[in-house]
Amino acid sequence: MDIERINEYSDPRFTKEVLNQHGAFVADEKYPCSFRITGENTAEIDFHDYSEVMPLIDNFRFYAEHITTFCDKSGNIIAEFPKVKIFPLGIDLIQPSQFYVDRDKVNAVSDFIGSGDDIVIPVMKRDGRYISLDGHTRLYYAYTRGWKTIRAFEAEVNEYVLDFVQEAKKRGVLSVWDMALLSHSKYEIKWNKFCDDFFASKKENA
């Protein structure tokens, strides 16, 4: 199955809530699949064939490992995974692995985040602090709201994350509030260029 994650915030195939939660996927270029987060570890799936939905669930959980129970629109459980241990974490203890934030994404998450308890991100513990592996937009939004604590879970680390952290530190990004807030177009250019150059260099040196 060919799976595409929709990262835009306007697509007539999906509700605004699903798009803002980054729960919009398309299978084989024609079958939309919606994941709507309904609780701390639950999500509702809307797909034309639930017997074929597991690859989409796996893809969704790559970005949201803490979601472990999936139901159809009637509330029937489709899939369950072992629950992930979630714990409170002060944002001052978090070292970002990214250095830019997209203003459009910050505006989008404001639609479904009401407190720090609504923010759950993957982290790794290192040198007395925690590295954020994802969820930088939500972290930045927490900072703008004056929230001191979010929630987190420890996750497996991609090998390149520590390289990203090293670069972040070189740029003076040591905490959530050090990340630069950019327009969507500037974010796309700056962040995508950094990632493209980084992985091209890795490939050349392999």
NUNUMI-459973 format. One record per atom (N, C-alpha, C): residue number from 1; x, y, z; chain; residue in three letters. Coordinates in nm, 3 decimals. Example, Ala and Ser with C-alpha at 12.3 -4.5 7.8 and 13.67 -1.06 7.14 Angstrom:
- 1 1.319 -0.569 0.780 A ALA;
- 1 1.230 -0.450 0.780 A ALA;
- 1 1.320 -0.330 0.780 A ALA;
- 2 1.285 -0.225 0.708 A SER;
- 2 1.367 -0.106 0.714 A SER;
- 2 1.290 0.003 0.787 A SER;
//
This chain:
- 1 0.084 -0.120 0.000 A MET;
- 1 0.000 0.000 0.000 A MET;
- 1 0.088 0.125 0.000 A MET;
- 2 0.061 0.215 -0.090 A ASP;
- 2 0.130 0.343 -0.095 A ASP;
- 2 0.056 0.442 -0.005 A ASP;
- 3 0.128 0.503 0.090 A ILE;
- 3 0.063 0.589 0.189 A ILE;
- 3 0.126 0.729 0.185 A ILE;
- 4 0.040 0.829 0.177 A GLU;
- 4 0.084 0.969 0.180 A GLU;
- 4 0.023 1.037 0.302 A GLU;
- 5 0.106 1.106 0.378 A ARG;
- 5 0.057 1.186 0.490 A ARG;
- 5 0.031 1.328 0.440 A ARG;
- 6 -0.087 1.380 0.468 A ILE;
- 6 -0.122 1.514 0.424 A ILE;
- 6 -0.077 1.614 0.529 A ILE;
- 7 0.012 1.705 0.491 A ASN;
- 7 0.066 1.802 0.586 A ASN;
- 7 0.009 1.942 0.569 A ASN;
- 8 -0.080 1.957 0.474 A GLU;
- 8 -0.142 2.088 0.452 A GLU;
- 8 -0.263 2.104 0.545 A GLU;
- 9 -0.315 2.226 0.554 A TYR;
- 9 -0.428 2.253 0.643 A TYR;
- 9 -0.557 2.282 0.567 A TYR;
- 10 -0.553 2.257 0.437 A SER;
- 10 -0.672 2.275 0.355 A SER;
- 10 -0.679 2.160 0.255 A SER;
- 11 -0.781 2.075 0.273 A ASP;
- 11 -0.800 1.961 0.184 A ASP;
- 11 -0.946 1.918 0.199 A ASP;
- 12 -1.026 1.928 0.093 A PRO;
- 12 -1.171 1.901 0.104 A PRO;
- 12 -1.205 1.757 0.145 A PRO;
- 13 -1.108 1.669 0.140 A ARG;
- 13 -1.135 1.529 0.177 A ARG;
- 13 -1.137 1.507 0.328 A ARG;
- 14 -1.090 1.608 0.404 A PHE;
- 14 -1.075 1.590 0.548 A PHE;
- 14 -1.133 1.709 0.624 A PHE;
- 15 -1.172 1.683 0.747 A THR;
- 15 -1.221 1.791 0.833 A THR;
- 15 -1.104 1.876 0.881 A THR;
- 16 -1.134 1.997 0.922 A LYS;
- 16 -1.030 2.086 0.973 A LYS;
- 16 -0.965 2.025 1.098 A LYS;
- 17 -1.045 1.961 1.183 A GLU;
- 17 -0.992 1.900 1.305 A GLU;
- 17 -0.887 1.795 1.273 A GLU;
- 18 -0.918 1.708 1.177 A VAL;
- 18 -0.824 1.603 1.138 A VAL;
- 18 -0.698 1.662 1.076 A VAL;
- 19 -0.712 1.762 0.991 A LEU;
- 19 -0.596 1.826 0.929 A LEU;
- 19 -0.508 1.894 1.033 A LEU;
- 20 -0.569 1.962 1.129 A ASN;
- 20 -0.492 2.030 1.232 A ASN;
- 20 -0.417 1.932 1.321 A ASN;
- 21 -0.472 1.813 1.339 A GLN;
- 21 -0.407 1.711 1.421 A GLN;
- 21 -0.307 1.627 1.340 A GLN;
- 22 -0.289 1.660 1.215 A HIS;
- 22 -0.203 1.583 1.124 A HIS;
- 22 -0.246 1.436 1.119 A HIS;
- 23 -0.377 1.417 1.114 A GLY;
- 23 -0.430 1.281 1.108 A GLY;
- 23 -0.485 1.244 0.973 A GLY;
- 24 -0.445 1.316 0.868 A ALA;
- 24 -0.497 1.291 0.733 A ALA;
- 24 -0.396 1.213 0.650 A ALA;
- 25 -0.443 1.101 0.595 A PHE;
- 25 -0.359 1.016 0.511 A PHE;
- 25 -0.437 0.974 0.386 A PHE;
- 26 -0.364 0.941 0.281 A VAL;
- 26 -0.427 0.891 0.159 A VAL;
- 26 -0.356 0.762 0.119 A VAL;
- 27 -0.436 0.658 0.095 A ALA;
- 27 -0.382 0.529 0.055 A ALA;
- 27 -0.395 0.510 -0.095 A ALA;
- 28 -0.288 0.467 -0.157 A ASP;
- 28 -0.287 0.436 -0.301 A ASP;
- 28 -0.342 0.550 -0.386 A ASP;
- 29 -0.314 0.672 -0.341 A GLU;
- 29 -0.345 0.795 -0.414 A GLU;
- 29 -0.494 0.825 -0.431 A GLU;
- 30 -0.583 0.745 -0.368 A LYS;
- 30 -0.726 0.771 -0.389 A LYS;
- 30 -0.815 0.743 -0.269 A LYS;
- 31 -0.766 0.676 -0.166 A TYR;
- 31 -0.851 0.641 -0.053 A TYR;
- 31 -0.813 0.723 0.070 A TYR;
- 32 -0.895 0.822 0.107 A PRO;
- 32 -0.863 0.902 0.227 A PRO;
- 32 -0.884 0.822 0.355 A PRO;
- 33 -0.798 0.847 0.451 A CYS;
- 33 -0.809 0.784 0.582 A CYS;
- 33 -0.788 0.892 0.687 A CYS;
- 34 -0.887 0.907 0.777 A SER;
- 34 -0.881 1.009 0.881 A SER;
- 34 -0.855 0.946 1.017 A SER;
- 35 -0.761 1.004 1.090 A PHE;
- 35 -0.738 0.970 1.230 A PHE;
- 35 -0.774 1.092 1.313 A PHE;
- 36 -0.874 1.079 1.398 A ARG;
- 36 -0.916 1.189 1.485 A ARG;
- 36 -0.883 1.150 1.629 A ARG;
- 37 -0.790 1.223 1.689 A ILE;
- 37 -0.750 1.192 1.827 A ILE;
- 37 -0.863 1.230 1.921 A ILE;
- 38 -0.907 1.133 2.001 A THR;
- 38 -1.024 1.154 2.087 A THR;
- 38 -0.991 1.151 2.236 A THR;
- 39 -0.868 1.114 2.272 A GLY;
- 39 -0.830 1.107 2.412 A GLY;
- 39 -0.680 1.095 2.427 A GLY;
- 40 -0.636 1.074 2.548 A GLU;
- 40 -0.492 1.067 2.575 A GLU;
- 40 -0.422 0.964 2.489 A GLU;
- 41 -0.487 0.848 2.469 A ASN;
- 41 -0.423 0.742 2.392 A ASN;
- 41 -0.518 0.677 2.292 A ASN;
- 42 -0.623 0.750 2.251 A THR;
- 42 -0.724 0.692 2.162 A THR;
- 42 -0.744 0.778 2.037 A THR;
- 43 -0.786 0.711 1.931 A ALA;
- 43 -0.817 0.781 1.806 A ALA;
- 43 -0.928 0.707 1.733 A ALA;
- 44 -1.008 0.785 1.662 A GLU;
- 44 -1.115 0.730 1.578 A GLU;
- 44 -1.067 0.731 1.434 A GLU;
- 45 -1.091 0.619 1.364 A ILE;
- 45 -1.049 0.607 1.224 A ILE;
- 45 -1.171 0.606 1.133 A ILE;
- 46 -1.160 0.678 1.023 A ASP;
- 46 -1.261 0.675 0.918 A ASP;
- 46 -1.192 0.630 0.790 A ASP;
- 47 -1.224 0.506 0.747 A PHE;
- 47 -1.162 0.450 0.627 A PHE;
- 47 -1.262 0.358 0.559 A PHE;
- 48 -1.249 0.343 0.429 A HIS;
- 48 -1.350 0.267 0.354 A HIS;
- 48 -1.342 0.117 0.379 A HIS;
- 49 -1.226 0.065 0.422 A ASP;
- 49 -1.208 -0.079 0.442 A ASP;
- 49 -1.121 -0.102 0.565 A ASP;
- 50 -1.184 -0.126 0.679 A TYR;
- 50 -1.108 -0.142 0.803 A TYR;
- 50 -1.022 -0.267 0.804 A TYR;
- 51 -1.052 -0.364 0.719 A SER;
- 51 -0.969 -0.485 0.714 A SER;
- 51 -0.832 -0.457 0.654 A SER;
- 52 -0.817 -0.341 0.587 A GLU;
- 52 -0.692 -0.306 0.522 A GLU;
- 52 -0.622 -0.187 0.589 A GLU;
- 53 -0.665 -0.152 0.710 A VAL;
- 53 -0.622 -0.026 0.769 A VAL;
- 53 -0.492 -0.035 0.850 A VAL;
- 54 -0.443 -0.155 0.880 A MET;
- 54 -0.326 -0.168 0.967 A MET;
- 54 -0.201 -0.093 0.917 A MET;
- 55 -0.169 -0.099 0.788 A PRO;
- 55 -0.052 -0.022 0.742 A PRO;
- 55 -0.066 0.128 0.768 A PRO;
- 56 -0.189 0.179 0.760 A LEU;
- 56 -0.213 0.320 0.788 A LEU;
- 56 -0.197 0.349 0.937 A LEU;
- 57 -0.245 0.259 1.022 A ILE;
- 57 -0.227 0.275 1.166 A ILE;
- 57 -0.078 0.277 1.201 A ILE;
- 58 -0.003 0.186 1.143 A ASP;
- 58 0.142 0.182 1.169 A ASP;
- 58 0.208 0.312 1.126 A ASP;
- 59 0.165 0.365 1.012 A ASN;
- 59 0.222 0.490 0.963 A ASN;
- 59 0.186 0.605 1.056 A ASN;
- 60 0.062 0.610 1.100 A PHE;
- 60 0.018 0.715 1.193 A PHE;
- 60 0.094 0.707 1.324 A PHE;
- 61 0.117 0.586 1.375 A ARG;
- 61 0.185 0.570 1.504 A ARG;
- 61 0.335 0.602 1.496 A ARG;
- 62 0.389 0.608 1.376 A PHE;
- 62 0.526 0.654 1.360 A PHE;
- 62 0.538 0.797 1.413 A PHE;
- 63 0.430 0.875 1.396 A TYR;
- 63 0.428 1.014 1.441 A TYR;
- 63 0.361 1.031 1.577 A TYR;
- 64 0.281 0.933 1.618 A ALA;
- 64 0.204 0.945 1.743 A ALA;
- 64 0.201 0.809 1.814 A ALA;
- 65 0.317 0.769 1.862 A GLU;
- 65 0.331 0.637 1.924 A GLU;
- 65 0.247 0.622 2.050 A GLU;
- 66 0.213 0.734 2.115 A HIS;
- 66 0.136 0.726 2.239 A HIS;
- 66 -0.010 0.692 2.216 A HIS;
- 67 -0.058 0.700 2.091 A ILE;
- 67 -0.194 0.659 2.060 A ILE;
- 67 -0.194 0.507 2.042 A ILE;
- 68 -0.264 0.437 2.130 A THR;
- 68 -0.254 0.291 2.134 A THR;
- 68 -0.387 0.218 2.114 A THR;
- 69 -0.498 0.291 2.113 A THR;
- 69 -0.629 0.229 2.091 A THR;
- 69 -0.698 0.299 1.975 A THR;
- 70 -0.741 0.220 1.877 A PHE;
- 70 -0.804 0.275 1.756 A PHE;
- 70 -0.944 0.214 1.739 A PHE;
- 71 -1.042 0.301 1.717 A CYS;
- 71 -1.181 0.258 1.701 A CYS;
- 71 -1.236 0.306 1.567 A CYS;
- 72 -1.341 0.237 1.519 A ASP;
- 72 -1.410 0.287 1.400 A ASP;
- 72 -1.511 0.392 1.444 A ASP;
- 73 -1.588 0.444 1.350 A LYS;
- 73 -1.680 0.553 1.382 A LYS;
- 73 -1.795 0.510 1.470 A LYS;
- 74 -1.816 0.378 1.484 A SER;
- 74 -1.921 0.326 1.572 A SER;
- 74 -1.868 0.294 1.711 A SER;
- 75 -1.739 0.316 1.732 A GLY;
- 75 -1.681 0.290 1.863 A GLY;
- 75 -1.625 0.151 1.881 A GLY;
- 76 -1.627 0.070 1.776 A ASN;
- 76 -1.571 -0.065 1.784 A ASN;
- 76 -1.419 -0.058 1.776 A ASN;
- 77 -1.351 -0.130 1.865 A ILE;
- 77 -1.206 -0.130 1.866 A ILE;
- 77 -1.152 -0.208 1.746 A ILE;
- 78 -1.065 -0.142 1.671 A ILE;
- 78 -1.004 -0.203 1.553 A ILE;
- 78 -0.867 -0.259 1.587 A ILE;
- 79 -0.791 -0.185 1.667 A ALA;
- 79 -0.656 -0.229 1.701 A ALA;
- 79 -0.617 -0.169 1.836 A ALA;
- 80 -0.540 -0.247 1.913 A GLU;
- 80 -0.486 -0.200 2.041 A GLU;
- 80 -0.340 -0.239 2.053 A GLU;
- 81 -0.263 -0.151 2.113 A PHE;
- 81 -0.121 -0.174 2.135 A PHE;
- 81 -0.092 -0.153 2.284 A PHE;
- 82 0.021 -0.204 2.333 A PRO;
- 82 0.056 -0.180 2.473 A PRO;
- 82 0.063 -0.030 2.502 A PRO;
- 83 0.009 0.010 2.615 A LYS;
- 83 0.009 0.152 2.649 A LYS;
- 83 0.151 0.202 2.674 A LYS;
- 84 0.172 0.327 2.639 A VAL;
- 84 0.301 0.392 2.657 A VAL;
- 84 0.298 0.469 2.789 A VAL;
- 85 0.406 0.461 2.866 A LYS;
- 85 0.413 0.535 2.993 A LYS;
- 85 0.434 0.684 2.965 A LYS;
- 86 0.338 0.764 3.007 A ILE;
- 86 0.341 0.908 2.986 A ILE;
- 86 0.366 0.978 3.120 A ILE;
- 87 0.453 1.078 3.120 A PHE;
- 87 0.488 1.146 3.244 A PHE;
- 87 0.495 1.297 3.222 A PHE;
- 88 0.471 1.376 3.329 A PRO;
- 88 0.482 1.522 3.317 A PRO;
- 88 0.627 1.564 3.302 A PRO;
- 89 0.649 1.669 3.224 A LEU;
- 89 0.786 1.714 3.198 A LEU;
- 89 0.788 1.866 3.184 A LEU;
- 90 0.875 1.931 3.260 A GLY;
- 90 0.889 2.076 3.250 A GLY;
- 90 0.955 2.114 3.119 A GLY;
- 91 0.902 2.215 3.051 A ILE;
- 91 0.958 2.251 2.921 A ILE;
- 91 1.098 2.309 2.933 A ILE;
- 92 1.134 2.355 3.053 A ASP;
- 92 1.270 2.407 3.071 A ASP;
- 92 1.374 2.297 3.073 A ASP;
- 93 1.329 2.171 3.080 A LEU;
- 93 1.420 2.057 3.078 A LEU;
- 93 1.436 1.997 2.939 A LEU;
- 94 1.378 2.063 2.839 A ILE;
- 94 1.374 2.005 2.704 A ILE;
- 94 1.471 2.077 2.611 A ILE;
- 95 1.555 1.998 2.546 A GLN;
- 95 1.646 2.046 2.442 A GLN;
- 95 1.583 2.016 2.306 A GLN;
- 96 1.550 2.118 2.225 A PRO;
- 96 1.492 2.092 2.093 A PRO;
- 96 1.593 2.024 1.998 A PRO;
- 97 1.541 1.947 1.905 A SER;
- 97 1.623 1.892 1.798 A SER;
- 97 1.588 1.961 1.665 A SER;
- 98 1.520 2.072 1.677 A GLN;
- 98 1.480 2.152 1.560 A GLN;
- 98 1.504 2.298 1.596 A GLN;
- 99 1.519 2.384 1.497 A PHE;
- 99 1.549 2.524 1.529 A PHE;
- 99 1.451 2.624 1.471 A PHE;
- 100 1.354 2.577 1.393 A TYR;
- 100 1.252 2.666 1.337 A TYR;
- 100 1.113 2.617 1.375 A TYR;
- 101 1.019 2.710 1.380 A VAL;
- 101 0.879 2.678 1.405 A VAL;
- 101 0.795 2.747 1.297 A VAL;
- 102 0.697 2.676 1.244 A ASP;
- 102 0.609 2.726 1.139 A ASP;
- 102 0.489 2.797 1.203 A ASP;
- 103 0.471 2.926 1.172 A ARG;
- 103 0.363 3.004 1.232 A ARG;
- 103 0.226 2.943 1.201 A ARG;
- 104 0.207 2.893 1.079 A ASP;
- 104 0.078 2.833 1.043 A ASP;
- 104 0.050 2.709 1.128 A ASP;
- 105 0.154 2.632 1.157 A LYS;
- 105 0.135 2.513 1.240 A LYS;
- 105 0.101 2.550 1.383 A LYS;
- 106 0.164 2.656 1.432 A VAL;
- 106 0.132 2.703 1.568 A VAL;
- 106 -0.014 2.744 1.576 A VAL;
- 107 -0.063 2.816 1.474 A ASN;
- 107 -0.204 2.856 1.471 A ASN;
- 107 -0.296 2.735 1.464 A ASN;
- 108 -0.253 2.632 1.391 A ALA;
- 108 -0.337 2.513 1.376 A ALA;
- 108 -0.352 2.437 1.508 A ALA;
- 109 -0.242 2.419 1.581 A VAL;
- 109 -0.252 2.340 1.705 A VAL;
- 109 -0.333 2.414 1.811 A VAL;
- 110 -0.344 2.545 1.799 A SER;
- 110 -0.422 2.621 1.897 A SER;
- 110 -0.569 2.581 1.895 A SER;
- 111 -0.614 2.517 1.787 A ASP;
- 111 -0.754 2.477 1.775 A ASP;
- 111 -0.789 2.357 1.862 A ASP;
- 112 -0.691 2.276 1.899 A PHE;
- 112 -0.725 2.156 1.976 A PHE;
- 112 -0.643 2.137 2.103 A PHE;
- 113 -0.560 2.235 2.139 A ILE;
- 113 -0.482 2.226 2.261 A ILE;
- 113 -0.534 2.329 2.361 A ILE;
- 114 -0.581 2.280 2.477 A GLY;
- 114 -0.636 2.370 2.577 A GLY;
- 114 -0.548 2.387 2.698 A GLY;
- 115 -0.453 2.296 2.718 A SER;
- 115 -0.363 2.304 2.832 A SER;
- 115 -0.240 2.219 2.804 A SER;
- 116 -0.141 2.228 2.893 A GLY;
- 116 -0.020 2.148 2.876 A GLY;
- 116 -0.049 1.999 2.880 A GLY;
- 117 -0.158 1.959 2.945 A ASP;
- 117 -0.193 1.816 2.952 A ASP;
- 117 -0.233 1.761 2.815 A ASP;
- 118 -0.270 1.849 2.723 A ASP;
- 118 -0.309 1.805 2.588 A ASP;
- 118 -0.188 1.781 2.499 A ASP;
- 119 -0.069 1.815 2.547 A ILE;
- 119 0.052 1.802 2.466 A ILE;
- 119 0.130 1.680 2.513 A ILE;
- 120 0.146 1.583 2.422 A VAL;
- 120 0.222 1.461 2.452 A VAL;
- 120 0.327 1.445 2.343 A VAL;
- 121 0.454 1.444 2.381 A ILE;
- 121 0.561 1.439 2.281 A ILE;
- 121 0.659 1.326 2.312 A ILE;
- 122 0.727 1.274 2.210 A PRO;
- 122 0.832 1.173 2.232 A PRO;
- 122 0.965 1.240 2.267 A PRO;
- 123 1.035 1.183 2.363 A VAL;
- 123 1.162 1.240 2.406 A VAL;
- 123 1.264 1.129 2.432 A VAL;
- 124 1.390 1.169 2.444 A MET;
- 124 1.494 1.079 2.494 A MET;
- 124 1.570 1.153 2.604 A MET;
- 125 1.608 1.079 2.708 A LYS;
- 125 1.679 1.141 2.820 A LYS;
- 125 1.828 1.140 2.792 A LYS;
- 126 1.892 1.256 2.817 A ARG;
- 126 2.035 1.266 2.793 A ARG;
- 126 2.095 1.381 2.874 A ARG;
- 127 2.199 1.349 2.951 A ASP;
- 127 2.274 1.449 3.028 A ASP;
- 127 2.184 1.533 3.120 A ASP;
- 128 2.091 1.466 3.186 A GLY;
- 128 2.006 1.535 3.282 A GLY;
- 128 1.892 1.615 3.222 A GLY;
- 129 1.881 1.617 3.089 A ARG;
- 129 1.771 1.686 3.022 A ARG;
- 129 1.702 1.587 2.928 A ARG;
- 130 1.605 1.637 2.854 A TYR;
- 130 1.532 1.552 2.759 A TYR;
- 130 1.537 1.618 2.621 A TYR;
- 131 1.568 1.539 2.521 A ILE;
- 131 1.567 1.587 2.383 A ILE;
- 131 1.430 1.562 2.323 A ILE;
- 132 1.369 1.664 2.267 A SER;
- 132 1.240 1.647 2.201 A SER;
- 132 1.264 1.590 2.061 A SER;
- 133 1.201 1.477 2.035 A LEU;
- 133 1.218 1.408 1.907 A LEU;
- 133 1.115 1.454 1.805 A LEU;
- 134 1.005 1.510 1.852 A ASP;
- 134 0.898 1.560 1.765 A ASP;
- 134 0.813 1.653 1.851 A ASP;
- 135 0.713 1.715 1.790 A GLY;
- 135 0.621 1.798 1.866 A GLY;
- 135 0.671 1.937 1.898 A GLY;
- 136 0.763 1.988 1.817 A HIS;
- 136 0.820 2.120 1.846 A HIS;
- 136 0.717 2.233 1.833 A HIS;
- 137 0.623 2.217 1.742 A THR;
- 137 0.518 2.318 1.728 A THR;
- 137 0.436 2.327 1.856 A THR;
- 138 0.396 2.211 1.909 A ARG;
- 138 0.317 2.209 2.032 A ARG;
- 138 0.397 2.262 2.150 A ARG;
- 139 0.526 2.230 2.154 A LEU;
- 139 0.611 2.283 2.261 A LEU;
- 139 0.617 2.436 2.255 A LEU;
- 140 0.635 2.489 2.136 A TYR;
- 140 0.644 2.634 2.122 A TYR;
- 140 0.512 2.699 2.161 A TYR;
- 141 0.402 2.636 2.124 A TYR;
- 141 0.271 2.690 2.160 A TYR;
- 141 0.256 2.692 2.313 A TYR;
- 142 0.302 2.586 2.380 A ALA;
- 142 0.297 2.582 2.527 A ALA;
- 142 0.375 2.699 2.585 A ALA;
- 143 0.491 2.726 2.527 A TYR;
- 143 0.573 2.838 2.573 A TYR;
- 143 0.498 2.972 2.557 A TYR;
- 144 0.432 2.991 2.441 A THR;
- 144 0.361 3.117 2.418 A THR;
- 144 0.244 3.135 2.513 A THR;
- 145 0.191 3.023 2.564 A ARG;
- 145 0.079 3.030 2.658 A ARG;
- 145 0.125 3.042 2.803 A ARG;
- 146 0.254 3.033 2.824 A GLY;
- 146 0.305 3.043 2.960 A GLY;
- 146 0.294 2.915 3.040 A GLY;
- 147 0.269 2.802 2.972 A TRP;
- 147 0.258 2.674 3.042 A TRP;
- 147 0.398 2.622 3.073 A TRP;
- 148 0.417 2.574 3.191 A LYS;
- 148 0.549 2.528 3.235 A LYS;
- 148 0.571 2.379 3.211 A LYS;
- 149 0.463 2.303 3.202 A THR;
- 149 0.474 2.157 3.195 A THR;
- 149 0.390 2.100 3.083 A THR;
- 150 0.445 2.002 3.013 A ILE;
- 150 0.368 1.925 2.914 A ILE;
- 150 0.379 1.778 2.957 A ILE;
- 151 0.341 1.688 2.872 A ARG;
- 151 0.357 1.545 2.902 A ARG;
- 151 0.441 1.480 2.792 A ARG;
- 152 0.509 1.374 2.829 A ALA;
- 152 0.603 1.313 2.735 A ALA;
- 152 0.611 1.162 2.757 A ALA;
- 153 0.673 1.094 2.661 A PHE;
- 153 0.705 0.953 2.675 A PHE;
- 153 0.838 0.928 2.608 A PHE;
- 154 0.913 0.833 2.661 A GLU;
- 154 1.043 0.801 2.603 A GLU;
- 154 1.024 0.712 2.481 A GLU;
- 155 1.094 0.745 2.373 A ALA;
- 155 1.076 0.675 2.246 A ALA;
- 155 1.210 0.636 2.188 A ALA;
- 156 1.206 0.548 2.088 A GLU;
- 156 1.328 0.511 2.017 A GLU;
- 156 1.380 0.631 1.940 A GLU;
- 157 1.512 0.635 1.927 A VAL;
- 157 1.577 0.751 1.867 A VAL;
- 157 1.630 0.719 1.728 A VAL;
- 158 1.597 0.804 1.631 A ASN;
- 158 1.659 0.793 1.500 A ASN;
- 158 1.804 0.838 1.511 A ASN;
- 159 1.892 0.773 1.438 A GLU;
- 159 2.036 0.796 1.452 A GLU;
- 159 2.077 0.940 1.425 A GLU;
- 160 2.001 1.013 1.344 A TYR;
- 160 2.041 1.148 1.307 A TYR;
- 160 2.001 1.254 1.411 A TYR;
- 161 1.920 1.218 1.509 A VAL;
- 161 1.868 1.318 1.603 A VAL;
- 161 1.980 1.390 1.677 A VAL;
- 162 2.082 1.316 1.722 A LEU;
- 162 2.190 1.379 1.796 A LEU;
- 162 2.268 1.477 1.709 A LEU;
- 163 2.277 1.450 1.579 A ASP;
- 163 2.339 1.546 1.487 A ASP;
- 163 2.256 1.674 1.479 A ASP;
- 164 2.123 1.658 1.477 A PHE;
- 164 2.035 1.774 1.474 A PHE;
- 164 2.049 1.855 1.602 A PHE;
- 165 2.061 1.786 1.715 A VAL;
- 165 2.077 1.855 1.843 A VAL;
- 165 2.208 1.932 1.846 A VAL;
- 166 2.314 1.871 1.796 A GLN;
- 166 2.443 1.939 1.791 A GLN;
- 166 2.434 2.067 1.708 A GLN;
- 167 2.364 2.058 1.594 A GLU;
- 167 2.346 2.177 1.510 A GLU;
- 167 2.261 2.282 1.580 A GLU;
- 168 2.158 2.237 1.650 A ALA;
- 168 2.072 2.330 1.724 A ALA;
- 168 2.153 2.407 1.827 A ALA;
- 169 2.239 2.336 1.899 A LYS;
- 169 2.321 2.402 2.000 A LYS;
- 169 2.418 2.501 1.937 A LYS;
- 170 2.473 2.466 1.821 A LYS;
- 170 2.563 2.558 1.750 A LYS;
- 170 2.491 2.687 1.713 A LYS;
- 171 2.361 2.676 1.689 A ARG;
- 171 2.281 2.793 1.650 A ARG;
- 171 2.224 2.865 1.772 A ARG;
- 172 2.258 2.819 1.891 A GLY;
- 172 2.209 2.883 2.012 A GLY;
- 172 2.070 2.841 2.054 A GLY;
- 173 2.022 2.731 1.996 A VAL;
- 173 1.889 2.680 2.032 A VAL;
- 173 1.907 2.577 2.142 A VAL;
- 174 1.892 2.623 2.265 A LEU;
- 174 1.913 2.538 2.382 A LEU;
- 174 1.782 2.507 2.455 A LEU;
- 175 1.679 2.584 2.424 A SER;
- 175 1.549 2.566 2.488 A SER;
- 175 1.438 2.596 2.387 A SER;
- 176 1.316 2.563 2.426 A VAL;
- 176 1.202 2.582 2.337 A VAL;
- 176 1.192 2.726 2.288 A VAL;
- 177 1.214 2.822 2.377 A TRP;
- 177 1.197 2.963 2.342 A TRP;
- 177 1.307 3.018 2.252 A TRP;
- 178 1.410 2.937 2.226 A ASP;
- 178 1.517 2.981 2.135 A ASP;
- 178 1.485 2.952 1.988 A ASP;
- 179 1.383 2.872 1.962 A MET;
- 179 1.348 2.840 1.824 A MET;
- 179 1.290 2.963 1.755 A MET;
- 180 1.323 2.979 1.626 A ALA;
- 180 1.278 3.096 1.550 A ALA;
- 180 1.140 3.070 1.489 A ALA;
- 181 1.046 3.161 1.512 A LEU;
- 181 0.913 3.153 1.453 A LEU;
- 181 0.916 3.216 1.314 A LEU;
- 182 0.881 3.135 1.213 A LEU;
- 182 0.888 3.180 1.074 A LEU;
- 182 0.753 3.167 1.005 A LEU;
- 183 0.735 3.243 0.899 A SER;
- 183 0.618 3.224 0.814 A SER;
- 183 0.626 3.085 0.752 A SER;
- 184 0.514 3.035 0.705 A HIS;
- 184 0.512 2.900 0.647 A HIS;
- 184 0.609 2.888 0.531 A HIS;
- 185 0.611 2.989 0.444 A SER;
- 185 0.698 2.981 0.326 A SER;
- 185 0.846 2.982 0.366 A SER;
- 186 0.883 3.068 0.461 A LYS;
- 186 1.023 3.073 0.505 A LYS;
- 186 1.062 2.944 0.578 A LYS;
- 187 0.969 2.891 0.657 A TYR;
- 187 0.995 2.765 0.728 A TYR;
- 187 1.024 2.653 0.628 A TYR;
- 188 0.939 2.644 0.526 A GLU;
- 188 0.956 2.539 0.425 A GLU;
- 188 1.093 2.550 0.360 A GLU;
- 189 1.133 2.672 0.328 A ILE;
- 189 1.262 2.692 0.260 A ILE;
- 189 1.378 2.659 0.353 A ILE;
- 190 1.378 2.718 0.471 A LYS;
- 190 1.492 2.703 0.562 A LYS;
- 190 1.504 2.561 0.618 A LYS;
- 191 1.393 2.505 0.665 A TRP;
- 191 1.400 2.373 0.727 A TRP;
- 191 1.423 2.265 0.622 A TRP;
- 192 1.352 2.273 0.511 A ASN;
- 192 1.370 2.172 0.406 A ASN;
- 192 1.511 2.178 0.349 A ASN;
- 193 1.564 2.299 0.333 A LYS;
- 193 1.701 2.310 0.281 A LYS;
- 193 1.801 2.247 0.377 A LYS;
- 194 1.784 2.274 0.506 A PHE;
- 194 1.876 2.215 0.603 A PHE;
- 194 1.868 2.062 0.595 A PHE;
- 195 1.747 2.007 0.595 A CYS;
- 195 1.730 1.861 0.592 A CYS;
- 195 1.786 1.802 0.464 A CYS;
- 196 1.757 1.865 0.350 A ASP;
- 196 1.808 1.815 0.223 A ASP;
- 196 1.961 1.814 0.222 A ASP;
- 197 2.022 1.924 0.267 A ASP;
- 197 2.169 1.933 0.270 A ASP;
- 197 2.227 1.831 0.367 A ASP;
- 198 2.162 1.813 0.480 A PHE;
- 198 2.211 1.721 0.583 A PHE;
- 198 2.213 1.578 0.529 A PHE;
- 199 2.102 1.534 0.472 A PHE;
- 199 2.093 1.395 0.426 A PHE;
- 199 2.177 1.372 0.300 A PHE;
- 200 2.191 1.476 0.219 A ALA;
- 200 2.280 1.465 0.102 A ALA;
- 200 2.423 1.444 0.147 A ALA;
- 201 2.464 1.517 0.251 A SER;
- 201 2.600 1.501 0.305 A SER;
- 201 2.620 1.363 0.363 A SER;
- 202 2.519 1.312 0.433 A LYS;
- 202 2.528 1.179 0.491 A LYS;
- 202 2.545 1.074 0.380 A LYS;
- 203 2.472 1.094 0.270 A LYS;
- 203 2.477 0.998 0.160 A LYS;
- 203 2.615 1.002 0.093 A LYS;
- 204 2.670 1.121 0.077 A GLU;
- 204 2.803 1.135 0.016 A GLU;
- 204 2.912 1.069 0.098 A GLU;
- 205 2.896 1.077 0.230 A ASN;
- 205 2.998 1.025 0.320 A ASN;
- 205 2.977 0.879 0.360 A ASN;
- 206 2.868 0.820 0.308 A ALA;
- 206 2.839 0.680 0.343 A ALA;
- 206 2.938 0.584 0.279 A ALA;
//
